[in-house]
Amino acid sequence: MEANSATKRMDAPGPMGLVASRIKALIDGLRLTLRHLFSKSITMKYPYEKRTLPAGYRGLHVLRLDLETRRMKCIGCTLCARACPDHLITIETSPGEGKKKNVDVFDVDISRCMFCNLCVEACPHGALELSSEYELATETRDGLIYHKEDLLEKLERLV
C-alpha cells in the first residue's frame, strides 16, 4: 500500500494543474518582456555610433614617418618580419645612398594576423605601429594585404 501512495505523489498534476502552470509561465514571460520593453536600450547604432576603444587596443598596422624629413622611418632591417610568428610581413629592399637601404616593398597580410604586437616591439626605430582602426572588412582576400602606400595613407588619415 505504501508503494501506491508514493507513486501517486510522483505523478504529474491533473489537467487543471497543468493548464495553471502553463498560464503562470506565460504570464512570467510576458512580465519579463514588458520590463525589457520599457527599459533603456543598450544597443549601439553602428556605424553611426562607434564604441570607445580601451587604451592599448591593437588594430591595423601603420608605418610611421619622421616628422622632420617626412620620410618613412623604416630602414629595411627586416626585424619585424623575422619577429612575426605567422610570417605575414614581406619586406624587399634595394641599395640606397651610402649604407642605407631603400624599402621597395613593405606588405602586411592581415588575413591571418594575431595582432600580437611582436613586430612593433622588434622594430628598433619605431617605424611600425598598431593603430586603433578596427574596420578591416573587405570583399576579397586581396583587400587584406596592405602595401607600403596603404599603410602610410592610413597613418595620414588617423593623424
C-alpha positions, 0 to 999 in steps of 0.5 A, spaced: 500 500 500 505 504 501 508 503 494 501 506 491 501 512 495 508 514 493 507 513 486 501 517 486 505 523 489 510 522 483 505 523 478 504 529 474 498 534 476 491 533 473 489 537 467 487 543 471 494 543 474 497 543 468 493 548 464 495 553 471 502 552 470 502 553 463 498 560 464 503 562 470 509 561 465 506 565 460 504 570 464 512 570 467 514 571 460 510 576 458 512 580 465 519 579 463 518 582 456 514 588 458 520 590 463 525 589 457 520 593 453 520 599 457 527 599 459 533 603 456 536 600 450 543 598 450 544 597 443 549 601 439 547 604 432 553 602 428 556 605 424 553 611 426 555 610 433 562 607 434 564 604 441 570 607 445 576 603 444 580 601 451 587 604 451 592 599 448 587 596 443 591 593 437 588 594 430 591 595 423 598 596 422 601 603 420 608 605 418 610 611 421 614 617 418 619 622 421 616 628 422 622 632 420 624 629 413 617 626 412 620 620 410 618 613 412 622 611 418 623 604 416 630 602 414 629 595 411 632 591 417 627 586 416 626 585 424 619 585 424 618 580 419 623 575 422 619 577 429 612 575 426 610 568 428 605 567 422 610 570 417 605 575 414 610 581 413 614 581 406 619 586 406 624 587 399 629 592 399 634 595 394 641 599 395 640 606 397 645 612 398 651 610 402 649 604 407 642 605 407 637 601 404 631 603 400 624 599 402 621 597 395 616 593 398 613 593 405 606 588 405 602 586 411 597 580 410 592 581 415 588 575 413 591 571 418 594 576 423 594 575 431 595 582 432 600 580 437 604 586 437 611 582 436 613 586 430 612 593 433 616 591 439 622 588 434 622 594 430 628 598 433 626 605 430 619 605 431 617 605 424 611 600 425 605 601 429 598 598 431 593 603 430 586 603 433 582 602 426 578 596 427 574 596 420 578 591 416 572 588 412 573 587 405 570 583 399 576 579 397 582 576 400 586 581 396 583 587 400 587 584 406 594 585 404 596 592 405 602 595 401 607 600 403 602 606 400 596 603 404 599 603 410 602 610 410 595 613 407 592 610 413 597 613 418 595 620 414 588 619 415 588 617 423 593 623 424 
